[in-house]
Amino acid sequence: DLFDSFEDGEDSHFKEIGTGDQLIDAYKKTPPLTKAYLTACFAAASAGFLFSGNQFPPLLSLDWNKVLKGFQVWRPFTSFLNIGTINIWYLMSLQFVWMYMGGLERLFHNKPYDFWIMILFGMVSMIVGYPTLKLDARFLGHNLSTYLVYIWSRMHEGVDVVVLELFHTRAEILPWFMLAQTFLLEGELPWLDFFGIVFGHIYYHLKTVGLLRAPKALQQWYEKSPSAKGIRNQYKEVSSDFLPV
């Protein structure tokens, strides 16, 4: 089975956390890519708060005219740092991404390159798919989180999940709960989130049937290259939290 190496109950680092020392400890134990992503998200949001009237920095937002005509090729990728503006909901979004993205990265602790491909597949699907579908993408970070939650839910089918400390539901219902929440908060059909789920389903199917794999060159670089030693050491710390199979 694709996920035979995944142990139950290993999401303990991603339960709700307190403040102060607990928050710092949780941040230190966050897997490397999730930590880098959340740090970049918060840095971008803070820059927007300080210099752009609490709006996402225009220099980082997705603008295809500037990408194609101005060769500002970073924009499609930095737009994934946009998960909203700084407020109480933003902090909840950060925790949400921390729990589910971090939880997935921990599950791939032995083969992190498969997790990197998961992230890349989702990003490329949205960068290409949304314009093709003539959808105006604004908060790609939020859409990426929906994609990841769907994959997480498929890997934890049947598990009980507590939402906002108010509702109990099954893991496989969680992505659809998110859709309903977005609809109620924004008052419009959440097509971007819906297609995030679609892209997640496509990824999960391709991965399950063995059609989507990390390139051998990437695997060998991670496993053998001296330049990847620092990354390997970070994932070894993650792996130390798992009991031997």
MODELLER restraints for C-alpha pairs under 7 A, 6 or more apart:
rsr = mdl.restraints
at = mdl.atoms
rsr.add(forms.Gaussian(group=physical.xy_distance, feature=features.Distance(at['CA:2:A'], at['CA:208:A']), mean=6.30, stdev=0.5))
rsr.add(forms.Gaussian(group=physical.xy_distance, feature=features.Distance(at['CA:6:A'], at['CA:107:A']), mean=5.90, stdev=0.5))
rsr.add(forms.Gaussian(group=physical.xy_distance, feature=features.Distance(at['CA:11:A'], at['CA:103:A']), mean=5.88, stdev=0.5))
rsr.add(forms.Gaussian(group=physical.xy_distance, feature=features.Distance(at['CA:13:A'], at['CA:26:A']), mean=6.78, stdev=0.5))
rsr.add(forms.Gaussian(group=physical.xy_distance, feature=features.Distance(at['CA:14:A'], at['CA:99:A']), mean=4.91, stdev=0.5))
rsr.add(forms.Gaussian(group=physical.xy_distance, feature=features.Distance(at['CA:14:A'], at['CA:103:A']), mean=6.80, stdev=0.5))
rsr.add(forms.Gaussian(group=physical.xy_distance, feature=features.Distance(at['CA:17:A'], at['CA:23:A']), mean=6.46, stdev=0.5))
rsr.add(forms.Gaussian(group=physical.xy_distance, feature=features.Distance(at['CA:30:A'], at['CA:102:A']), mean=6.47, stdev=0.5))
rsr.add(forms.Gaussian(group=physical.xy_distance, feature=features.Distance(at['CA:31:A'], at['CA:102:A']), mean=6.14, stdev=0.5))
rsr.add(forms.Gaussian(group=physical.xy_distance, feature=features.Distance(at['CA:31:A'], at['CA:105:A']), mean=6.49, stdev=0.5))
rsr.add(forms.Gaussian(group=physical.xy_distance, feature=features.Distance(at['CA:31:A'], at['CA:106:A']), mean=6.54, stdev=0.5))
rsr.add(forms.Gaussian(group=physical.xy_distance, feature=features.Distance(at['CA:31:A'], at['CA:238:A']), mean=6.58, stdev=0.5))
rsr.add(forms.Gaussian(group=physical.xy_distance, feature=features.Distance(at['CA:32:A'], at['CA:234:A']), mean=6.76, stdev=0.5))
rsr.add(forms.Gaussian(group=physical.xy_distance, feature=features.Distance(at['CA:34:A'], at['CA:98:A']), mean=6.87, stdev=0.5))
rsr.add(forms.Gaussian(group=physical.xy_distance, feature=features.Distance(at['CA:34:A'], at['CA:101:A']), mean=6.38, stdev=0.5))
rsr.add(forms.Gaussian(group=physical.xy_distance, feature=features.Distance(at['CA:34:A'], at['CA:102:A']), mean=5.56, stdev=0.5))
rsr.add(forms.Gaussian(group=physical.xy_distance, feature=features.Distance(at['CA:40:A'], at['CA:81:A']), mean=6.73, stdev=0.5))
rsr.add(forms.Gaussian(group=physical.xy_distance, feature=features.Distance(at['CA:41:A'], at['CA:81:A']), mean=4.59, stdev=0.5))
rsr.add(forms.Gaussian(group=physical.xy_distance, feature=features.Distance(at['CA:41:A'], at['CA:82:A']), mean=6.59, stdev=0.5))
rsr.add(forms.Gaussian(group=physical.xy_distance, feature=features.Distance(at['CA:44:A'], at['CA:56:A']), mean=6.99, stdev=0.5))
rsr.add(forms.Gaussian(group=physical.xy_distance, feature=features.Distance(at['CA:44:A'], at['CA:57:A']), mean=6.83, stdev=0.5))
rsr.add(forms.Gaussian(group=physical.xy_distance, feature=features.Distance(at['CA:44:A'], at['CA:81:A']), mean=6.90, stdev=0.5))
rsr.add(forms.Gaussian(group=physical.xy_distance, feature=features.Distance(at['CA:45:A'], at['CA:56:A']), mean=5.99, stdev=0.5))
rsr.add(forms.Gaussian(group=physical.xy_distance, feature=features.Distance(at['CA:45:A'], at['CA:85:A']), mean=6.27, stdev=0.5))
rsr.add(forms.Gaussian(group=physical.xy_distance, feature=features.Distance(at['CA:45:A'], at['CA:86:A']), mean=6.45, stdev=0.5))
rsr.add(forms.Gaussian(group=physical.xy_distance, feature=features.Distance(at['CA:47:A'], at['CA:57:A']), mean=6.78, stdev=0.5))
rsr.add(forms.Gaussian(group=physical.xy_distance, feature=features.Distance(at['CA:48:A'], at['CA:54:A']), mean=4.97, stdev=0.5))
rsr.add(forms.Gaussian(group=physical.xy_distance, feature=features.Distance(at['CA:48:A'], at['CA:55:A']), mean=5.04, stdev=0.5))
rsr.add(forms.Gaussian(group=physical.xy_distance, feature=features.Distance(at['CA:48:A'], at['CA:56:A']), mean=4.90, stdev=0.5))
rsr.add(forms.Gaussian(group=physical.xy_distance, feature=features.Distance(at['CA:48:A'], at['CA:57:A']), mean=4.86, stdev=0.5))
rsr.add(forms.Gaussian(group=physical.xy_distance, feature=features.Distance(at['CA:49:A'], at['CA:55:A']), mean=6.29, stdev=0.5))
rsr.add(forms.Gaussian(group=physical.xy_distance, feature=features.Distance(at['CA:49:A'], at['CA:86:A']), mean=6.93, stdev=0.5))
rsr.add(forms.Gaussian(group=physical.xy_distance, feature=features.Distance(at['CA:54:A'], at['CA:85:A']), mean=6.01, stdev=0.5))
rsr.add(forms.Gaussian(group=physical.xy_distance, feature=features.Distance(at['CA:54:A'], at['CA:86:A']), mean=6.75, stdev=0.5))
rsr.add(forms.Gaussian(group=physical.xy_distance, feature=features.Distance(at['CA:55:A'], at['CA:85:A']), mean=6.01, stdev=0.5))
rsr.add(forms.Gaussian(group=physical.xy_distance, feature=features.Distance(at['CA:56:A'], at['CA:82:A']), mean=6.59, stdev=0.5))
rsr.add(forms.Gaussian(group=physical.xy_distance, feature=features.Distance(at['CA:56:A'], at['CA:85:A']), mean=6.73, stdev=0.5))
rsr.add(forms.Gaussian(group=physical.xy_distance, feature=features.Distance(at['CA:60:A'], at['CA:75:A']), mean=5.40, stdev=0.5))
rsr.add(forms.Gaussian(group=physical.xy_distance, feature=features.Distance(at['CA:60:A'], at['CA:78:A']), mean=5.40, stdev=0.5))
rsr.add(forms.Gaussian(group=physical.xy_distance, feature=features.Distance(at['CA:60:A'], at['CA:79:A']), mean=5.94, stdev=0.5))
rsr.add(forms.Gaussian(group=physical.xy_distance, feature=features.Distance(at['CA:61:A'], at['CA:75:A']), mean=5.85, stdev=0.5))
rsr.add(forms.Gaussian(group=physical.xy_distance, feature=features.Distance(at['CA:61:A'], at['CA:78:A']), mean=6.81, stdev=0.5))
rsr.add(forms.Gaussian(group=physical.xy_distance, feature=features.Distance(at['CA:61:A'], at['CA:79:A']), mean=4.96, stdev=0.5))
rsr.add(forms.Gaussian(group=physical.xy_distance, feature=features.Distance(at['CA:62:A'], at['CA:75:A']), mean=5.17, stdev=0.5))
rsr.add(forms.Gaussian(group=physical.xy_distance, feature=features.Distance(at['CA:62:A'], at['CA:76:A']), mean=5.57, stdev=0.5))
rsr.add(forms.Gaussian(group=physical.xy_distance, feature=features.Distance(at['CA:62:A'], at['CA:79:A']), mean=5.50, stdev=0.5))
rsr.add(forms.Gaussian(group=physical.xy_distance, feature=features.Distance(at['CA:63:A'], at['CA:75:A']), mean=6.99, stdev=0.5))
rsr.add(forms.Gaussian(group=physical.xy_distance, feature=features.Distance(at['CA:66:A'], at['CA:72:A']), mean=5.90, stdev=0.5))
rsr.add(forms.Gaussian(group=physical.xy_distance, feature=features.Distance(at['CA:67:A'], at['CA:73:A']), mean=5.31, stdev=0.5))
rsr.add(forms.Gaussian(group=physical.xy_distance, feature=features.Distance(at['CA:67:A'], at['CA:75:A']), mean=6.73, stdev=0.5))
rsr.add(forms.Gaussian(group=physical.xy_distance, feature=features.Distance(at['CA:76:A'], at['CA:127:A']), mean=6.57, stdev=0.5))
rsr.add(forms.Gaussian(group=physical.xy_distance, feature=features.Distance(at['CA:79:A'], at['CA:140:A']), mean=6.03, stdev=0.5))
rsr.add(forms.Gaussian(group=physical.xy_distance, feature=features.Distance(at['CA:80:A'], at['CA:140:A']), mean=4.67, stdev=0.5))
rsr.add(forms.Gaussian(group=physical.xy_distance, feature=features.Distance(at['CA:80:A'], at['CA:141:A']), mean=4.19, stdev=0.5))
rsr.add(forms.Gaussian(group=physical.xy_distance, feature=features.Distance(at['CA:81:A'], at['CA:141:A']), mean=5.41, stdev=0.5))
rsr.add(forms.Gaussian(group=physical.xy_distance, feature=features.Distance(at['CA:82:A'], at['CA:139:A']), mean=5.21, stdev=0.5))
rsr.add(forms.Gaussian(group=physical.xy_distance, feature=features.Distance(at['CA:82:A'], at['CA:140:A']), mean=6.17, stdev=0.5))
rsr.add(forms.Gaussian(group=physical.xy_distance, feature=features.Distance(at['CA:82:A'], at['CA:141:A']), mean=5.05, stdev=0.5))
rsr.add(forms.Gaussian(group=physical.xy_distance, feature=features.Distance(at['CA:83:A'], at['CA:139:A']), mean=5.52, stdev=0.5))
rsr.add(forms.Gaussian(group=physical.xy_distance, feature=features.Distance(at['CA:83:A'], at['CA:140:A']), mean=6.97, stdev=0.5))
rsr.add(forms.Gaussian(group=physical.xy_distance, feature=features.Distance(at['CA:83:A'], at['CA:141:A']), mean=4.69, stdev=0.5))
rsr.add(forms.Gaussian(group=physical.xy_distance, feature=features.Distance(at['CA:83:A'], at['CA:142:A']), mean=4.94, stdev=0.5))
rsr.add(forms.Gaussian(group=physical.xy_distance, feature=features.Distance(at['CA:84:A'], at['CA:90:A']), mean=6.00, stdev=0.5))
rsr.add(forms.Gaussian(group=physical.xy_distance, feature=features.Distance(at['CA:84:A'], at['CA:139:A']), mean=6.65, stdev=0.5))
rsr.add(forms.Gaussian(group=physical.xy_distance, feature=features.Distance(at['CA:97:A'], at['CA:145:A']), mean=6.12, stdev=0.5))
rsr.add(forms.Gaussian(group=physical.xy_distance, feature=features.Distance(at['CA:100:A'], at['CA:148:A']), mean=6.98, stdev=0.5))
rsr.add(forms.Gaussian(group=physical.xy_distance, feature=features.Distance(at['CA:100:A'], at['CA:149:A']), mean=6.18, stdev=0.5))
rsr.add(forms.Gaussian(group=physical.xy_distance, feature=features.Distance(at['CA:100:A'], at['CA:152:A']), mean=6.84, stdev=0.5))
rsr.add(forms.Gaussian(group=physical.xy_distance, feature=features.Distance(at['CA:101:A'], at['CA:148:A']), mean=6.42, stdev=0.5))
rsr.add(forms.Gaussian(group=physical.xy_distance, feature=features.Distance(at['CA:104:A'], at['CA:152:A']), mean=6.52, stdev=0.5))
rsr.add(forms.Gaussian(group=physical.xy_distance, feature=features.Distance(at['CA:105:A'], at['CA:112:A']), mean=6.99, stdev=0.5))
rsr.add(forms.Gaussian(group=physical.xy_distance, feature=features.Distance(at['CA:105:A'], at['CA:115:A']), mean=6.15, stdev=0.5))
rsr.add(forms.Gaussian(group=physical.xy_distance, feature=features.Distance(at['CA:106:A'], at['CA:238:A']), mean=6.64, stdev=0.5))
rsr.add(forms.Gaussian(group=physical.xy_distance, feature=features.Distance(at['CA:108:A'], at['CA:114:A']), mean=6.97, stdev=0.5))
rsr.add(forms.Gaussian(group=physical.xy_distance, feature=features.Distance(at['CA:108:A'], at['CA:115:A']), mean=6.10, stdev=0.5))
rsr.add(forms.Gaussian(group=physical.xy_distance, feature=features.Distance(at['CA:109:A'], at['CA:235:A']), mean=6.03, stdev=0.5))
rsr.add(forms.Gaussian(group=physical.xy_distance, feature=features.Distance(at['CA:109:A'], at['CA:238:A']), mean=6.40, stdev=0.5))
rsr.add(forms.Gaussian(group=physical.xy_distance, feature=features.Distance(at['CA:109:A'], at['CA:239:A']), mean=5.78, stdev=0.5))
rsr.add(forms.Gaussian(group=physical.xy_distance, feature=features.Distance(at['CA:110:A'], at['CA:239:A']), mean=6.96, stdev=0.5))
rsr.add(forms.Gaussian(group=physical.xy_distance, feature=features.Distance(at['CA:113:A'], at['CA:214:A']), mean=6.31, stdev=0.5))
rsr.add(forms.Gaussian(group=physical.xy_distance, feature=features.Distance(at['CA:113:A'], at['CA:219:A']), mean=6.56, stdev=0.5))
rsr.add(forms.Gaussian(group=physical.xy_distance, feature=features.Distance(at['CA:114:A'], at['CA:213:A']), mean=6.90, stdev=0.5))
rsr.add(forms.Gaussian(group=physical.xy_distance, feature=features.Distance(at['CA:114:A'], at['CA:214:A']), mean=5.65, stdev=0.5))
rsr.add(forms.Gaussian(group=physical.xy_distance, feature=features.Distance(at['CA:117:A'], at['CA:214:A']), mean=6.21, stdev=0.5))
rsr.add(forms.Gaussian(group=physical.xy_distance, feature=features.Distance(at['CA:122:A'], at['CA:144:A']), mean=6.78, stdev=0.5))
rsr.add(forms.Gaussian(group=physical.xy_distance, feature=features.Distance(at['CA:122:A'], at['CA:147:A']), mean=6.96, stdev=0.5))
rsr.add(forms.Gaussian(group=physical.xy_distance, feature=features.Distance(at['CA:122:A'], at['CA:199:A']), mean=6.58, stdev=0.5))
rsr.add(forms.Gaussian(group=physical.xy_distance, feature=features.Distance(at['CA:125:A'], at['CA:199:A']), mean=6.63, stdev=0.5))
rsr.add(forms.Gaussian(group=physical.xy_distance, feature=features.Distance(at['CA:130:A'], at['CA:137:A']), mean=6.80, stdev=0.5))
rsr.add(forms.Gaussian(group=physical.xy_distance, feature=features.Distance(at['CA:143:A'], at['CA:192:A']), mean=6.41, stdev=0.5))
rsr.add(forms.Gaussian(group=physical.xy_distance, feature=features.Distance(at['CA:143:A'], at['CA:193:A']), mean=5.22, stdev=0.5))
rsr.add(forms.Gaussian(group=physical.xy_distance, feature=features.Distance(at['CA:143:A'], at['CA:196:A']), mean=5.73, stdev=0.5))
rsr.add(forms.Gaussian(group=physical.xy_distance, feature=features.Distance(at['CA:144:A'], at['CA:196:A']), mean=6.61, stdev=0.5))
rsr.add(forms.Gaussian(group=physical.xy_distance, feature=features.Distance(at['CA:146:A'], at['CA:175:A']), mean=6.48, stdev=0.5))
rsr.add(forms.Gaussian(group=physical.xy_distance, feature=features.Distance(at['CA:146:A'], at['CA:193:A']), mean=6.02, stdev=0.5))
rsr.add(forms.Gaussian(group=physical.xy_distance, feature=features.Distance(at['CA:146:A'], at['CA:196:A']), mean=5.86, stdev=0.5))
rsr.add(forms.Gaussian(group=physical.xy_distance, feature=features.Distance(at['CA:146:A'], at['CA:197:A']), mean=6.31, stdev=0.5))
rsr.add(forms.Gaussian(group=physical.xy_distance, feature=features.Distance(at['CA:147:A'], at['CA:196:A']), mean=4.65, stdev=0.5))
rsr.add(forms.Gaussian(group=physical.xy_distance, feature=features.Distance(at['CA:147:A'], at['CA:197:A']), mean=5.06, stdev=0.5))
rsr.add(forms.Gaussian(group=physical.xy_distance, feature=features.Distance(at['CA:147:A'], at['CA:199:A']), mean=6.68, stdev=0.5))
rsr.add(forms.Gaussian(group=physical.xy_distance, feature=features.Distance(at['CA:147:A'], at['CA:200:A']), mean=4.91, stdev=0.5))
rsr.add(forms.Gaussian(group=physical.xy_distance, feature=features.Distance(at['CA:148:A'], at['CA:200:A']), mean=6.85, stdev=0.5))
rsr.add(forms.Gaussian(group=physical.xy_distance, feature=features.Distance(at['CA:149:A'], at['CA:175:A']), mean=6.14, stdev=0.5))
rsr.add(forms.Gaussian(group=physical.xy_distance, feature=features.Distance(at['CA:150:A'], at['CA:175:A']), mean=5.50, stdev=0.5))
rsr.add(forms.Gaussian(group=physical.xy_distance, feature=features.Distance(at['CA:150:A'], at['CA:197:A']), mean=5.85, stdev=0.5))
rsr.add(forms.Gaussian(group=physical.xy_distance, feature=features.Distance(at['CA:150:A'], at['CA:200:A']), mean=6.02, stdev=0.5))
rsr.add(forms.Gaussian(group=physical.xy_distance, feature=features.Distance(at['CA:151:A'], at['CA:200:A']), mean=5.81, stdev=0.5))
rsr.add(forms.Gaussian(group=physical.xy_distance, feature=features.Distance(at['CA:151:A'], at['CA:204:A']), mean=6.50, stdev=0.5))
rsr.add(forms.Gaussian(group=physical.xy_distance, feature=features.Distance(at['CA:153:A'], at['CA:171:A']), mean=4.85, stdev=0.5))
rsr.add(forms.Gaussian(group=physical.xy_distance, feature=features.Distance(at['CA:153:A'], at['CA:172:A']), mean=4.77, stdev=0.5))
rsr.add(forms.Gaussian(group=physical.xy_distance, feature=features.Distance(at['CA:153:A'], at['CA:174:A']), mean=6.93, stdev=0.5))
rsr.add(forms.Gaussian(group=physical.xy_distance, feature=features.Distance(at['CA:154:A'], at['CA:172:A']), mean=6.13, stdev=0.5))
rsr.add(forms.Gaussian(group=physical.xy_distance, feature=features.Distance(at['CA:156:A'], at['CA:171:A']), mean=6.14, stdev=0.5))
rsr.add(forms.Gaussian(group=physical.xy_distance, feature=features.Distance(at['CA:157:A'], at['CA:171:A']), mean=5.59, stdev=0.5))
rsr.add(forms.Gaussian(group=physical.xy_distance, feature=features.Distance(at['CA:157:A'], at['CA:172:A']), mean=5.47, stdev=0.5))
rsr.add(forms.Gaussian(group=physical.xy_distance, feature=features.Distance(at['CA:158:A'], at['CA:170:A']), mean=5.71, stdev=0.5))
rsr.add(forms.Gaussian(group=physical.xy_distance, feature=features.Distance(at['CA:158:A'], at['CA:171:A']), mean=6.18, stdev=0.5))
rsr.add(forms.Gaussian(group=physical.xy_distance, feature=features.Distance(at['CA:159:A'], at['CA:170:A']), mean=5.63, stdev=0.5))
rsr.add(forms.Gaussian(group=physical.xy_distance, feature=features.Distance(at['CA:159:A'], at['CA:171:A']), mean=5.41, stdev=0.5))
rsr.add(forms.Gaussian(group=physical.xy_distance, feature=features.Distance(at['CA:160:A'], at['CA:168:A']), mean=6.61, stdev=0.5))
rsr.add(forms.Gaussian(group=physical.xy_distance, feature=features.Distance(at['CA:160:A'], at['CA:169:A']), mean=5.69, stdev=0.5))
rsr.add(forms.Gaussian(group=physical.xy_distance, feature=features.Distance(at['CA:160:A'], at['CA:170:A']), mean=4.72, stdev=0.5))
rsr.add(forms.Gaussian(group=physical.xy_distance, feature=features.Distance(at['CA:160:A'], at['CA:171:A']), mean=6.05, stdev=0.5))
rsr.add(forms.Gaussian(group=physical.xy_distance, feature=features.Distance(at['CA:161:A'], at['CA:168:A']), mean=5.63, stdev=0.5))
rsr.add(forms.Gaussian(group=physical.xy_distance, feature=features.Distance(at['CA:161:A'], at['CA:169:A']), mean=5.29, stdev=0.5))
rsr.add(forms.Gaussian(group=physical.xy_distance, feature=features.Distance(at['CA:161:A'], at['CA:170:A']), mean=5.71, stdev=0.5))
rsr.add(forms.Gaussian(group=physical.xy_distance, feature=features.Distance(at['CA:161:A'], at['CA:171:A']), mean=5.77, stdev=0.5))
rsr.add(forms.Gaussian(group=physical.xy_distance, feature=features.Distance(at['CA:162:A'], at['CA:168:A']), mean=4.63, stdev=0.5))
rsr.add(forms.Gaussian(group=physical.xy_distance, feature=features.Distance(at['CA:162:A'], at['CA:169:A']), mean=6.51, stdev=0.5))
rsr.add(forms.Gaussian(group=physical.xy_distance, feature=features.Distance(at['CA:179:A'], at['CA:190:A']), mean=6.30, stdev=0.5))
rsr.add(forms.Gaussian(group=physical.xy_distance, feature=features.Distance(at['CA:179:A'], at['CA:193:A']), mean=6.61, stdev=0.5))
rsr.add(forms.Gaussian(group=physical.xy_distance, feature=features.Distance(at['CA:182:A'], at['CA:190:A']), mean=6.42, stdev=0.5))
rsr.add(forms.Gaussian(group=physical.xy_distance, feature=features.Distance(at['CA:183:A'], at['CA:189:A']), mean=5.64, stdev=0.5))
rsr.add(forms.Gaussian(group=physical.xy_distance, feature=features.Distance(at['CA:183:A'], at['CA:190:A']), mean=5.97, stdev=0.5))
rsr.add(forms.Gaussian(group=physical.xy_distance, feature=features.Distance(at['CA:206:A'], at['CA:212:A']), mean=5.36, stdev=0.5))
rsr.add(forms.Gaussian(group=physical.xy_distance, feature=features.Distance(at['CA:207:A'], at['CA:213:A']), mean=6.93, stdev=0.5))
rsr.add(forms.Gaussian(group=physical.xy_distance, feature=features.Distance(at['CA:221:A'], at['CA:228:A']), mean=6.82, stdev=0.5))
rsr.add(forms.Gaussian(group=physical.xy_distance, feature=features.Distance(at['CA:222:A'], at['CA:228:A']), mean=5.49, stdev=0.5))
